[in-house]
């Protein structure tokens, strides 16, 4: 994970160019490269050696702001085999599932590799991520996207397995299991066997029906705490002088997250306490 993330631009760096209308282009710098646009050309040599946050101009006179892209920008622009998990959800998975440096993580349903990038960055060089993907074409897209972002193979930190989680899993005492698939409830038992006591299962699903089935499967399994289900909505704000208002567009529903913690072997979770019908009094 030694890919350069700061310092002056060098050949091989991926640079994000943003024009005055906030349109973004990502290029990989080459000594003799040229970025062509209908607003003119920008030789890569104009960028190499410059610090991040520089402004370069095309031959047509348009100014572009140059930065290395953030992970959130990269995942939204990456080539897709399957739909990507949005940065807002990937960030919540990393944060709410407490994916820590050095963690051992299993991911099932690698998609296009967006969440994989977030997980690999979170576990750091001492951690490890194993990703299971059933479809070969998705696995190949994910591999290319991950290796492009980190600047090369991630053999020390990442294992990509082509196959079904339930039939292919060969790990134990892992810290986190992240399921991004059509039917995560089918993998709850496999996740329970792989997780260490205290570990976290976190599932990403798109519909309320999937959420309900996932919650009930985790609840009925008997090895997990009461599952927690939620979603995250992000709304930007327009701030210009005294004109301060919510933006007209927002990233609304993308998916639901369901999480729970693995209990110790042989321990039965205490029964849930409910409010009786017709009263607001706590039991």
C-alpha positions, 0 to 999 in steps of 0.5 A: 500500500505504498502508492503515493497520496501526497507530494508533487505530481509524478509520472504514473500518478492519477490526477483529477482535473476539475473545470469551472463547471465542476466537471471532473476528468481523471488522467494517469500522468505520462512523461509525453502524455497529453489530455485532450478536451474540446476546451483545448489540450493540456500536456502532462508535463504541465502537471508533472512536478507541480504540487497538488492544488495547482491550476493548469490551463488548456490551450484554449485558455480554460483553467483546471484545478488539479488534485489527486482524486479522493477515494469517494471520487474514484469509486463513483467514476470507476468502471463498473461490472456491478453497481457500486456501494456509494461512498456514504454507505461504504463510509458507514460500513467502515465506521459503524462496523468498526473496521479497524487497522489490522482487522481480518475482514471477509467481504462477500459480493465484491461487485466492482471493488468500491467497498473493497477499496474502503475496507483495504484502506481501513484495515491498513498494511497489517490487516487482511481482506478476503473478497468472495465473488460468484461472477468471474466478470465482476471479479475481474473488474473489481481486481482491476479497479482495486489495483489501479487505485492502490497502484499495483497488486495487493497480494499481501492484504487482499485475497479475491476468491471466485466462488460462493461464500457458503461453499468456499469459505475457509477462514475462522476467527475473523473480525468482520463479515460484510455481505453485499448480495441479493440474499445475505440471509443465506450466509448468516450461518457461514458468517457466524462460524467464521466470526470471532466472538465480539465480531460484527456482521454487516449486510447491505441490501436494497429493499425493505423485503431483503432487510426484513428477511435479513433481520429475521435470519440474524435474529433467529440464528441465536448467535448474534445480538439483536440486529440493528437496521438503518439507512443514511441520507445525504443532503447538500446545502447551497450556501452563497451569501444570504442564499442558504437553503437545501440543495434541490437534489440529494442522494436519497435511498441507496440501500439499507444496512443491518448489523449485529455482533457475534456472541460467545459460543453456547451463550443464548441472547437474552429475550427482547423486551417489548412494550405491551400493546396500548401503552407507552410504558417501558417494561 
